[in-house]
Amino acid sequence: MKKYKWMILFTVIVAISGIILMKNITKTNTGSSTEKYETLEAKVNHFEKSSKIKIVMYSTETDCCPDLEKFYNNYNYKSTNLLKEYNGKIEGLLINKKSLNESDLKTAATYEKKYNIKVLPTLIIFDYKNIERVRIVGDYQASEVKNTLERMLSEI
């Protein structure tokens, strides 16, 4: 009987560890798109001054319900991969509000107001003159965004 209890305990521990590990693997550190910069404000300043085509993605994370958590994890993962694919060709900024500190949240709020971002997630593509060309509220198809970026890059 003792052996049976130990096996159940071991199975539960392994299952919980697996769940925690998978949750951490699927989370992307997208809020910290300020790798080269101390603050989000510095990253946004660099982003806005760039003469490249720009894409900004406003997102968050949640753990309130599995469907919403899956949606945002997928959105952030897809957005991170898109930015990696176009690294060097465009200026990209993924702002994950859930992972921002208090100072960066203020910067994010200022940016939201400036660009009239009312719903998360929102994706905006600007041309090299900082003119908004595309706004997608909610989920997006990566292929459509790639087609738009490729078309805009070919126009330069």
HELIX and SHEET records of a PDB file:
HELIX    1   1 LYS A    2  THR A   26  1                                  25    
HELIX    2   2 LEU A   40  LYS A   49  1                                  10    
HELIX    3   3 PRO A   66  GLU A   85  1                                  20    
HELIX    4   4 LYS A   97  SER A   99  5                                   3    
HELIX    5   5 GLU A  102  LYS A  114  1                                  13    
HELIX    6   6 ALA A  142  GLU A  155  1                                  14    
SHEET    1   A 4 GLU A  91  ASN A  96  0                                        
SHEET    2   A 4 LYS A  54  SER A  59  1                                        
SHEET    3   A 4 THR A 122  PHE A 126 -1                                        
SHEET    4   A 4 GLU A 132  VAL A 137 -1                                        
END                                                                             
